[in-house]
Amino acid sequence: MSASFIPEGYAPHLSLYQTQSAISLIKRVFQDSLARTLNLKRVSAPLFVEPSSGLNDDLNGVERPVSFDVPGAKAEAQVVHSLAKWKRMALYRYDINPGKGIYTDMNAIRRDEELDNLHSVYVDQWDWEKVITEEARTLYTLHEAVRGIVSSICDTQLTVRGKYPQLCGAPLLSREVTWITAQELEDMYPGMTPKERENAFVREHGTVFIQGIGGKLRSGKPHDGRAPDYDDWEMNGDILFWHPVLSCALEISSMGIRVSPESLDRQLTLAGCDDRRALPFHRMLLEGKLPLTMGGGIGQSRLCMLLLGKAHIGEVQSSIWDEQTHRVFENAGITLL
C-alpha cells in the first residue's frame, strides 16, 4: 500500500516546465555557494565500487546494495549507497591540504527504501569532504560548517524567489540554527518516536541541527542509524528544516566530523563490526594513513522540494513509484516525473 499522500488544498506553484528550470537554477546557485563557503573543488565520483575495497556505505547494515559482475574486469561491483568513505580516500589520493576539500554529485540506488513523499529508491545529493587538522577536530568546526550550509541554502532561496515570485507566499527559511543533541531531544519527548520528536521540535524552531546520532541513547536505542566507520557519533548530526507543505521536519543534510583511528576502533567494536578491520580502507584509517576530515551529504531533490514548495519528491526527480501513487497524483493533476 502506498505511503504517499496529497496534503489538503495542495497545488504546485510552478508548471512542469518552470519546475525543471527552477531545479536547474537551484543546483547551479547552491553548489557554487557551497563551494565558496566551505572552500571546495568539484571532482568526479564513481557510481559503483568493488565490495572488497570497503568503500561502500552500508547505511544501517540491512540495506541490500545493487550488485553486478563486470566480465571485462573480472570483478564484482556494487552501486554506491553513499560516498562517505570514498571521499576520504579521494582526499588522500589528491593530497589535499587542511582547510580545503572536494564536492561531487552523488547518484545512488537504495533498493530497500520505503517509498513515500520524501523517500525514493533513487538518491541524488551533493557529497562533500574537507581535510581538517587535529586542532580543528572540534564541535566548533562542525557548527561553523552547519552555519555555512544553512546560509547557502537561504541565499539560494532568495535567488529562486527573485525569479519565481509565485513562491513567495510561504515564510522564508530561518538562518538561525537551533542546536540540540539527540539525547536532549529524547529527554524532552520521552514518549515519542525519533521522527515524532523531530517534528515536534523543528515545528517550533524552524531550522535545527540534531547532534550525536548513531550511538545508543539512555533508552538503549540510537536516535537513528549511522554506520560506525565514517562519522564520529559524538560529533555528527542532521540539518532539518520545517516543511510547511507536508507539515513535517525535512532532513536536508547528514554530516559530521569523521572518525579518527581511535573513534573508529571504538565504534567498530560497539557496532559488532570488527571484521571490517581487515578491509583496505579501514586498515589504512586505523594505521593513521588517511587525513582527518569532516564532510556530509546534502540532498538535491530534498532541497528542491523545500525551496519549490513541493509535496512529493517525485515532482522533482524521476524514479519508480507504485501504481496507486501514480493514480492518486494523476487524478489530482500533479505530475510525478
Contacts in CASP RR format, 6 or more apart in sequence:
PFRMAT RR
TARGET T0000
AUTHOR 0000-0000-0000
METHOD contacts of the structure
MODEL  1
MSASFIPEGYAPHLSLYQTQSAISLIKRVFQDSLARTLNLKRVSAPLFVE
PSSGLNDDLNGVERPVSFDVPGAKAEAQVVHSLAKWKRMALYRYDINPGK
GIYTDMNAIRRDEELDNLHSVYVDQWDWEKVITEEARTLYTLHEAVRGIV
SSICDTQLTVRGKYPQLCGAPLLSREVTWITAQELEDMYPGMTPKERENA
FVREHGTVFIQGIGGKLRSGKPHDGRAPDYDDWEMNGDILFWHPVLSCAL
EISSMGIRVSPESLDRQLTLAGCDDRRALPFHRMLLEGKLPLTMGGGIGQ
SRLCMLLLGKAHIGEVQSSIWDEQTHRVFENAGITLL
1 324 0 8 1.000
2 115 0 8 1.000
2 116 0 8 1.000
2 321 0 8 1.000
2 322 0 8 1.000
2 324 0 8 1.000
2 325 0 8 1.000
2 328 0 8 1.000
3 114 0 8 1.000
3 115 0 8 1.000
3 116 0 8 1.000
3 117 0 8 1.000
4 115 0 8 1.000
4 116 0 8 1.000
4 117 0 8 1.000
4 312 0 8 1.000
4 321 0 8 1.000
4 325 0 8 1.000
4 328 0 8 1.000
4 329 0 8 1.000
5 117 0 8 1.000
5 328 0 8 1.000
6 311 0 8 1.000
6 312 0 8 1.000
6 328 0 8 1.000
6 329 0 8 1.000
6 332 0 8 1.000
6 334 0 8 1.000
7 245 0 8 1.000
7 246 0 8 1.000
7 247 0 8 1.000
7 311 0 8 1.000
10 245 0 8 1.000
10 311 0 8 1.000
10 334 0 8 1.000
12 19 0 8 1.000
12 310 0 8 1.000
12 315 0 8 1.000
12 334 0 8 1.000
13 164 0 8 1.000
13 166 0 8 1.000
13 167 0 8 1.000
13 308 0 8 1.000
13 309 0 8 1.000
14 22 0 8 1.000
14 164 0 8 1.000
14 166 0 8 1.000
14 167 0 8 1.000
14 308 0 8 1.000
16 335 0 8 1.000
18 164 0 8 1.000
19 308 0 8 1.000
19 310 0 8 1.000
19 315 0 8 1.000
19 316 0 8 1.000
22 160 0 8 1.000
22 163 0 8 1.000
22 164 0 8 1.000
22 304 0 8 1.000
22 307 0 8 1.000
22 308 0 8 1.000
23 304 0 8 1.000
23 308 0 8 1.000
23 316 0 8 1.000
25 159 0 8 1.000
25 160 0 8 1.000
25 163 0 8 1.000
26 156 0 8 1.000
26 160 0 8 1.000
26 303 0 8 1.000
26 304 0 8 1.000
26 307 0 8 1.000
26 308 0 8 1.000
27 300 0 8 1.000
27 304 0 8 1.000
29 155 0 8 1.000
29 156 0 8 1.000
29 159 0 8 1.000
29 160 0 8 1.000
30 126 0 8 1.000
30 152 0 8 1.000
30 153 0 8 1.000
30 156 0 8 1.000
30 303 0 8 1.000
31 42 0 8 1.000
31 103 0 8 1.000
31 126 0 8 1.000
33 152 0 8 1.000
33 155 0 8 1.000
33 156 0 8 1.000
34 40 0 8 1.000
34 103 0 8 1.000
34 126 0 8 1.000
34 128 0 8 1.000
34 149 0 8 1.000
34 152 0 8 1.000
34 298 0 8 1.000
35 41 0 8 1.000
35 42 0 8 1.000
35 103 0 8 1.000
37 148 0 8 1.000
37 149 0 8 1.000
37 151 0 8 1.000
37 152 0 8 1.000
38 101 0 8 1.000
38 103 0 8 1.000
38 128 0 8 1.000
38 130 0 8 1.000
38 145 0 8 1.000
38 148 0 8 1.000
38 149 0 8 1.000
39 99 0 8 1.000
39 100 0 8 1.000
39 101 0 8 1.000
39 130 0 8 1.000
40 100 0 8 1.000
40 101 0 8 1.000
40 102 0 8 1.000
40 103 0 8 1.000
40 128 0 8 1.000
40 130 0 8 1.000
41 100 0 8 1.000
41 101 0 8 1.000
41 102 0 8 1.000
41 103 0 8 1.000
42 102 0 8 1.000
42 103 0 8 1.000
42 104 0 8 1.000
43 90 0 8 1.000
43 94 0 8 1.000
43 102 0 8 1.000
43 103 0 8 1.000
43 104 0 8 1.000
44 104 0 8 1.000
45 83 0 8 1.000
45 86 0 8 1.000
45 87 0 8 1.000
45 90 0 8 1.000
45 104 0 8 1.000
45 105 0 8 1.000
45 106 0 8 1.000
45 127 0 8 1.000
46 80 0 8 1.000
46 83 0 8 1.000
46 86 0 8 1.000
47 79 0 8 1.000
47 80 0 8 1.000
47 107 0 8 1.000
47 108 0 8 1.000
48 68 0 8 1.000
48 77 0 8 1.000
48 78 0 8 1.000
48 79 0 8 1.000
48 80 0 8 1.000
49 55 0 8 1.000
49 56 0 8 1.000
49 77 0 8 1.000
49 78 0 8 1.000
49 80 0 8 1.000
49 86 0 8 1.000
50 75 0 8 1.000
50 76 0 8 1.000
50 77 0 8 1.000
50 78 0 8 1.000
51 65 0 8 1.000
51 67 0 8 1.000
51 76 0 8 1.000
51 77 0 8 1.000
51 78 0 8 1.000
52 76 0 8 1.000
52 279 0 8 1.000
52 280 0 8 1.000
53 279 0 8 1.000
53 280 0 8 1.000
53 281 0 8 1.000
54 85 0 8 1.000
54 276 0 8 1.000
54 279 0 8 1.000
54 280 0 8 1.000
54 281 0 8 1.000
54 282 0 8 1.000
55 80 0 8 1.000
55 85 0 8 1.000
55 86 0 8 1.000
55 89 0 8 1.000
55 281 0 8 1.000
56 65 0 8 1.000
56 78 0 8 1.000
56 80 0 8 1.000
56 81 0 8 1.000
56 85 0 8 1.000
57 80 0 8 1.000
57 81 0 8 1.000
57 82 0 8 1.000
57 83 0 8 1.000
57 84 0 8 1.000
57 85 0 8 1.000
57 227 0 8 1.000
57 230 0 8 1.000
58 81 0 8 1.000
58 227 0 8 1.000
59 81 0 8 1.000
59 82 0 8 1.000
59 110 0 8 1.000
59 225 0 8 1.000
59 227 0 8 1.000
60 225 0 8 1.000
60 227 0 8 1.000
61 227 0 8 1.000
62 112 0 8 1.000
63 81 0 8 1.000
63 110 0 8 1.000
63 111 0 8 1.000
63 112 0 8 1.000
63 113 0 8 1.000
64 111 0 8 1.000
64 112 0 8 1.000
65 78 0 8 1.000
65 79 0 8 1.000
65 81 0 8 1.000
66 78 0 8 1.000
66 79 0 8 1.000
66 109 0 8 1.000
66 111 0 8 1.000
67 76 0 8 1.000
67 77 0 8 1.000
67 78 0 8 1.000
67 79 0 8 1.000
68 76 0 8 1.000
68 77 0 8 1.000
69 75 0 8 1.000
69 76 0 8 1.000
69 77 0 8 1.000
70 76 0 8 1.000
70 77 0 8 1.000
79 108 0 8 1.000
79 109 0 8 1.000
80 86 0 8 1.000
80 106 0 8 1.000
80 108 0 8 1.000
81 108 0 8 1.000
81 110 0 8 1.000
81 123 0 8 1.000
82 106 0 8 1.000
82 108 0 8 1.000
82 123 0 8 1.000
82 125 0 8 1.000
82 127 0 8 1.000
82 297 0 8 1.000
83 104 0 8 1.000
83 106 0 8 1.000
83 127 0 8 1.000
84 127 0 8 1.000
84 227 0 8 1.000
84 230 0 8 1.000
84 231 0 8 1.000
84 296 0 8 1.000
85 229 0 8 1.000
85 230 0 8 1.000
85 281 0 8 1.000
87 102 0 8 1.000
87 104 0 8 1.000
87 127 0 8 1.000
87 128 0 8 1.000
87 129 0 8 1.000
87 293 0 8 1.000
87 295 0 8 1.000
88 129 0 8 1.000
88 230 0 8 1.000
88 258 0 8 1.000
88 281 0 8 1.000
88 285 0 8 1.000
88 290 0 8 1.000
88 291 0 8 1.000
88 293 0 8 1.000
89 281 0 8 1.000
89 284 0 8 1.000
89 290 0 8 1.000
90 102 0 8 1.000
90 129 0 8 1.000
91 101 0 8 1.000
91 102 0 8 1.000
91 129 0 8 1.000
91 130 0 8 1.000
91 131 0 8 1.000
91 290 0 8 1.000
91 291 0 8 1.000
91 293 0 8 1.000
92 284 0 8 1.000
92 289 0 8 1.000
92 290 0 8 1.000
92 291 0 8 1.000
94 102 0 8 1.000
96 102 0 8 1.000
96 130 0 8 1.000
96 131 0 8 1.000
96 291 0 8 1.000
97 131 0 8 1.000
98 131 0 8 1.000
98 132 0 8 1.000
98 133 0 8 1.000
98 136 0 8 1.000
98 291 0 8 1.000
99 130 0 8 1.000
99 131 0 8 1.000
99 132 0 8 1.000
99 136 0 8 1.000
100 130 0 8 1.000
100 131 0 8 1.000
101 128 0 8 1.000
101 129 0 8 1.000
101 130 0 8 1.000
101 131 0 8 1.000
102 128 0 8 1.000
102 129 0 8 1.000
102 130 0 8 1.000
103 126 0 8 1.000
103 127 0 8 1.000
103 128 0 8 1.000
103 129 0 8 1.000
104 126 0 8 1.000
104 127 0 8 1.000
104 128 0 8 1.000
105 124 0 8 1.000
105 126 0 8 1.000
105 127 0 8 1.000
105 300 0 8 1.000
106 123 0 8 1.000
106 124 0 8 1.000
106 125 0 8 1.000
106 126 0 8 1.000
106 127 0 8 1.000
106 297 0 8 1.000
107 122 0 8 1.000
107 123 0 8 1.000
107 124 0 8 1.000
108 122 0 8 1.000
108 123 0 8 1.000
108 124 0 8 1.000
109 121 0 8 1.000
109 122 0 8 1.000
109 123 0 8 1.000
110 121 0 8 1.000
110 123 0 8 1.000
111 121 0 8 1.000
113 119 0 8 1.000
113 120 0 8 1.000
113 121 0 8 1.000
115 121 0 8 1.000
115 321 0 8 1.000
115 322 0 8 1.000
115 325 0 8 1.000
117 246 0 8 1.000
117 311 0 8 1.000
117 312 0 8 1.000
117 313 0 8 1.000
118 246 0 8 1.000
118 248 0 8 1.000
118 250 0 8 1.000
118 302 0 8 1.000
118 305 0 8 1.000
118 313 0 8 1.000
119 313 0 8 1.000
120 301 0 8 1.000
120 313 0 8 1.000
120 314 0 8 1.000
120 317 0 8 1.000
120 319 0 8 1.000
121 319 0 8 1.000
121 320 0 8 1.000
122 317 0 8 1.000
122 318 0 8 1.000
122 319 0 8 1.000
123 299 0 8 1.000
124 299 0 8 1.000
124 300 0 8 1.000
124 301 0 8 1.000
124 317 0 8 1.000
125 297 0 8 1.000
125 298 0 8 1.000
125 299 0 8 1.000
125 300 0 8 1.000
126 297 0 8 1.000
126 298 0 8 1.000
126 299 0 8 1.000
126 300 0 8 1.000
127 296 0 8 1.000
127 297 0 8 1.000
128 295 0 8 1.000
128 296 0 8 1.000
128 297 0 8 1.000
128 298 0 8 1.000
129 258 0 8 1.000
129 293 0 8 1.000
129 294 0 8 1.000
129 295 0 8 1.000
129 296 0 8 1.000
130 293 0 8 1.000
130 294 0 8 1.000
130 295 0 8 1.000
131 291 0 8 1.000
131 292 0 8 1.000
131 293 0 8 1.000
132 141 0 8 1.000
132 257 0 8 1.000
132 292 0 8 1.000
132 293 0 8 1.000
132 294 0 8 1.000
133 292 0 8 1.000
134 292 0 8 1.000
137 235 0 8 1.000
137 257 0 8 1.000
137 260 0 8 1.000
137 292 0 8 1.000
137 294 0 8 1.000
138 235 0 8 1.000
138 257 0 8 1.000
139 211 0 8 1.000
139 235 0 8 1.000
141 257 0 8 1.000
141 294 0 8 1.000
142 211 0 8 1.000
142 235 0 8 1.000
142 236 0 8 1.000
142 255 0 8 1.000
142 256 0 8 1.000
142 257 0 8 1.000
142 294 0 8 1.000
143 177 0 8 1.000
143 179 0 8 1.000
143 209 0 8 1.000
145 255 0 8 1.000
145 294 0 8 1.000
145 295 0 8 1.000
146 177 0 8 1.000
146 209 0 8 1.000
146 239 0 8 1.000
146 255 0 8 1.000
147 177 0 8 1.000
149 239 0 8 1.000
149 253 0 8 1.000
149 255 0 8 1.000
149 298 0 8 1.000
150 173 0 8 1.000
150 175 0 8 1.000
150 177 0 8 1.000
150 207 0 8 1.000
150 239 0 8 1.000
151 175 0 8 1.000
153 173 0 8 1.000
153 241 0 8 1.000
153 252 0 8 1.000
153 303 0 8 1.000
153 306 0 8 1.000
153 307 0 8 1.000
154 172 0 8 1.000
154 173 0 8 1.000
154 174 0 8 1.000
154 175 0 8 1.000
156 303 0 8 1.000
156 307 0 8 1.000
157 172 0 8 1.000
157 173 0 8 1.000
157 307 0 8 1.000
158 172 0 8 1.000
160 167 0 8 1.000
160 307 0 8 1.000
160 308 0 8 1.000
161 167 0 8 1.000
161 168 0 8 1.000
167 307 0 8 1.000
167 308 0 8 1.000
167 309 0 8 1.000
170 244 0 8 1.000
170 245 0 8 1.000
170 309 0 8 1.000
171 244 0 8 1.000
173 206 0 8 1.000
173 207 0 8 1.000
173 241 0 8 1.000
173 306 0 8 1.000
174 205 0 8 1.000
174 206 0 8 1.000
174 207 0 8 1.000
175 207 0 8 1.000
176 207 0 8 1.000
177 207 0 8 1.000
177 208 0 8 1.000
177 209 0 8 1.000
177 239 0 8 1.000
178 201 0 8 1.000
178 205 0 8 1.000
178 206 0 8 1.000
178 207 0 8 1.000
178 208 0 8 1.000
178 209 0 8 1.000
179 208 0 8 1.000
179 209 0 8 1.000
179 211 0 8 1.000
180 188 0 8 1.000
180 201 0 8 1.000
180 208 0 8 1.000
180 209 0 8 1.000
180 210 0 8 1.000
180 211 0 8 1.000
181 210 0 8 1.000
181 211 0 8 1.000
181 212 0 8 1.000
182 194 0 8 1.000
182 210 0 8 1.000
182 211 0 8 1.000
182 212 0 8 1.000
182 213 0 8 1.000
182 214 0 8 1.000
182 217 0 8 1.000
182 222 0 8 1.000
182 223 0 8 1.000
182 224 0 8 1.000
183 212 0 8 1.000
183 217 0 8 1.000
183 218 0 8 1.000
185 194 0 8 1.000
185 197 0 8 1.000
185 198 0 8 1.000
185 201 0 8 1.000
185 210 0 8 1.000
185 223 0 8 1.000
186 194 0 8 1.000
186 197 0 8 1.000
186 217 0 8 1.000
186 218 0 8 1.000
186 219 0 8 1.000
186 223 0 8 1.000
187 218 0 8 1.000
188 197 0 8 1.000
188 201 0 8 1.000
189 196 0 8 1.000
189 197 0 8 1.000
189 200 0 8 1.000
189 201 0 8 1.000
190 219 0 8 1.000
192 200 0 8 1.000
194 223 0 8 1.000
194 224 0 8 1.000
195 249 0 8 1.000
198 208 0 8 1.000
198 210 0 8 1.000
198 240 0 8 1.000
198 249 0 8 1.000
198 251 0 8 1.000
199 248 0 8 1.000
199 249 0 8 1.000
201 208 0 8 1.000
201 249 0 8 1.000
202 208 0 8 1.000
202 240 0 8 1.000
202 241 0 8 1.000
202 242 0 8 1.000
202 249 0 8 1.000
203 242 0 8 1.000
203 247 0 8 1.000
203 249 0 8 1.000
205 242 0 8 1.000
206 241 0 8 1.000
206 242 0 8 1.000
207 239 0 8 1.000
207 240 0 8 1.000
207 241 0 8 1.000
207 242 0 8 1.000
208 239 0 8 1.000
208 240 0 8 1.000
208 241 0 8 1.000
208 249 0 8 1.000
209 237 0 8 1.000
209 238 0 8 1.000
209 239 0 8 1.000
209 240 0 8 1.000
210 223 0 8 1.000
210 237 0 8 1.000
210 238 0 8 1.000
210 240 0 8 1.000
211 235 0 8 1.000
211 236 0 8 1.000
211 237 0 8 1.000
212 223 0 8 1.000
212 233 0 8 1.000
212 234 0 8 1.000
212 235 0 8 1.000
212 236 0 8 1.000
212 237 0 8 1.000
213 222 0 8 1.000
213 223 0 8 1.000
213 224 0 8 1.000
213 225 0 8 1.000
213 226 0 8 1.000
213 231 0 8 1.000
213 233 0 8 1.000
213 236 0 8 1.000
213 237 0 8 1.000
213 238 0 8 1.000
213 254 0 8 1.000
214 222 0 8 1.000
214 223 0 8 1.000
214 224 0 8 1.000
214 225 0 8 1.000
214 226 0 8 1.000
214 231 0 8 1.000
214 233 0 8 1.000
214 236 0 8 1.000
215 222 0 8 1.000
215 226 0 8 1.000
215 233 0 8 1.000
215 270 0 8 1.000
216 222 0 8 1.000
217 223 0 8 1.000
224 238 0 8 1.000
226 233 0 8 1.000
226 236 0 8 1.000
227 271 0 8 1.000
228 259 0 8 1.000
228 264 0 8 1.000
228 267 0 8 1.000
228 268 0 8 1.000
228 270 0 8 1.000
228 271 0 8 1.000
228 272 0 8 1.000
228 273 0 8 1.000
229 259 0 8 1.000
229 264 0 8 1.000
229 267 0 8 1.000
229 268 0 8 1.000
229 273 0 8 1.000
229 276 0 8 1.000
229 281 0 8 1.000
229 282 0 8 1.000
229 285 0 8 1.000
230 258 0 8 1.000
230 259 0 8 1.000
231 237 0 8 1.000
231 254 0 8 1.000
231 255 0 8 1.000
231 256 0 8 1.000
231 257 0 8 1.000
231 258 0 8 1.000
231 259 0 8 1.000
232 256 0 8 1.000
232 257 0 8 1.000
232 258 0 8 1.000
232 259 0 8 1.000
232 260 0 8 1.000
232 263 0 8 1.000
232 267 0 8 1.000
233 263 0 8 1.000
233 267 0 8 1.000
234 263 0 8 1.000
235 256 0 8 1.000
235 257 0 8 1.000
236 254 0 8 1.000
236 255 0 8 1.000
236 256 0 8 1.000
236 257 0 8 1.000
237 254 0 8 1.000
237 255 0 8 1.000
237 256 0 8 1.000
238 251 0 8 1.000
238 253 0 8 1.000
238 254 0 8 1.000
238 255 0 8 1.000
239 251 0 8 1.000
239 252 0 8 1.000
239 253 0 8 1.000
239 255 0 8 1.000
240 249 0 8 1.000
240 250 0 8 1.000
240 251 0 8 1.000
240 252 0 8 1.000
241 249 0 8 1.000
241 250 0 8 1.000
241 252 0 8 1.000
241 306 0 8 1.000
242 248 0 8 1.000
242 249 0 8 1.000
242 250 0 8 1.000
243 249 0 8 1.000
243 250 0 8 1.000
243 305 0 8 1.000
243 306 0 8 1.000
243 309 0 8 1.000
245 309 0 8 1.000
245 310 0 8 1.000
245 311 0 8 1.000
246 311 0 8 1.000
250 302 0 8 1.000
250 305 0 8 1.000
250 306 0 8 1.000
251 302 0 8 1.000
252 298 0 8 1.000
252 299 0 8 1.000
252 302 0 8 1.000
252 303 0 8 1.000
252 306 0 8 1.000
253 296 0 8 1.000
253 297 0 8 1.000
253 298 0 8 1.000
253 299 0 8 1.000
254 296 0 8 1.000
254 297 0 8 1.000
255 294 0 8 1.000
255 295 0 8 1.000
255 296 0 8 1.000
255 297 0 8 1.000
256 294 0 8 1.000
256 295 0 8 1.000
256 296 0 8 1.000
257 294 0 8 1.000
258 292 0 8 1.000
258 293 0 8 1.000
258 294 0 8 1.000
258 295 0 8 1.000
259 267 0 8 1.000
259 285 0 8 1.000
260 292 0 8 1.000
261 285 0 8 1.000
261 286 0 8 1.000
261 287 0 8 1.000
261 288 0 8 1.000
264 282 0 8 1.000
264 285 0 8 1.000
264 286 0 8 1.000
265 286 0 8 1.000
268 274 0 8 1.000
268 276 0 8 1.000
268 277 0 8 1.000
268 282 0 8 1.000
276 282 0 8 1.000
277 283 0 8 1.000
277 286 0 8 1.000
281 290 0 8 1.000
284 290 0 8 1.000
300 317 0 8 1.000
301 313 0 8 1.000
301 314 0 8 1.000
301 316 0 8 1.000
301 317 0 8 1.000
302 313 0 8 1.000
304 310 0 8 1.000
304 316 0 8 1.000
304 317 0 8 1.000
305 312 0 8 1.000
305 313 0 8 1.000
305 315 0 8 1.000
305 316 0 8 1.000
308 315 0 8 1.000
308 316 0 8 1.000
310 316 0 8 1.000
311 334 0 8 1.000
312 329 0 8 1.000
312 334 0 8 1.000
312 336 0 8 1.000
313 319 0 8 1.000
314 321 0 8 1.000
314 336 0 8 1.000
314 337 0 8 1.000
315 334 0 8 1.000
315 335 0 8 1.000
315 336 0 8 1.000
315 337 0 8 1.000
316 337 0 8 1.000
317 337 0 8 1.000
318 337 0 8 1.000
319 337 0 8 1.000
321 336 0 8 1.000
325 336 0 8 1.000
326 336 0 8 1.000
329 335 0 8 1.000
329 336 0 8 1.000
END
